[in-house]
Structure formats: structure tokens, C-alpha cells
């Protein structure tokens, strides 16, 4: 009887220990699930932050590119304007040279001449 009582107590103890292990495993499983969920949430947040920074960086680069393009456009217009001025100067030089030829002043210094109006 005593032995039977010990066996029953031992079985109950083992069953209780097994139940506790199962509870612990279930708790560990829940904790593991919770950790996985936390890891997924953290990863999603991190990815969103990185994406936001990439978007901000791209926006900044696009803005700087527009500024550079506008500056380049302005330089090209100035250059065209300068080219137009250079063309005017060349035309005036040719006209002056033509007038010198017509007046017989080719090769003579006319810088000191006075113009009469």
C-alpha cells in the first residue's frame, strides 16, 4: 500500500512536472510569438524610416538638380546674349572697316578723329 501510494505520488509528481513543462513551453511559445511579432514590427518601422529618409534625400537631390538646371539655363541664355553681343560687335567692326575703305582711311589710325554731328 505504501509502495502504491509512493508510485501514485511519483506519477502525480511527474504529471505535475510535465504539466508545468507544457505550461512553460506554451508560455515560451507565446513569448517567442511575441518576440517574432515585436521583431516584425521593429523591422517594418525601421524600413519605413529608411524609406522616408530615401524619399527626403531624393526630394532634396531633385531640388538641387532643378537649381543646377536653372543655373545652367541662365548661363546658356547669358552665353547666347554674349554671342549676340559679339555678333553685333563683329558687324560694327566690319561696317567701320567698310567705311574706312570708302573714305580711303584703310590702315590709318582714326581713333583721334572727331565726329561732327
C-alpha positions, 0 to 999 in steps of 0.5 A: 500500500505504501509502495502504491501510494509512493508510485501514485505520488511519483506519477502525480509528481511527474504529471505535475512536472510535465504539466508545468513543462507544457505550461512553460513551453506554451508560455515560451511559445507565446513569448517567442510569438511575441518576440517574432511579432515585436521583431516584425514590427521593429523591422517594418518601422525601421524600413519605413524610416529608411524609406522616408529618409530615401524619399527626403534625400531624393526630394532634396537631390531633385531640388538641387538638380532643378537649381543646377538646371536653372543655373545652367539655363541662365548661363546658356541664355547669358552665353547666347546674349554674349554671342549676340553681343559679339555678333553685333560687335563683329558687324560694327567692326566690319561696317567701320572697316567698310567705311574706312575703305570708302573714305580711303582711311584703310590702315590709318589710325582714326581713333583721334578723329572727331565726329561732327554731328 
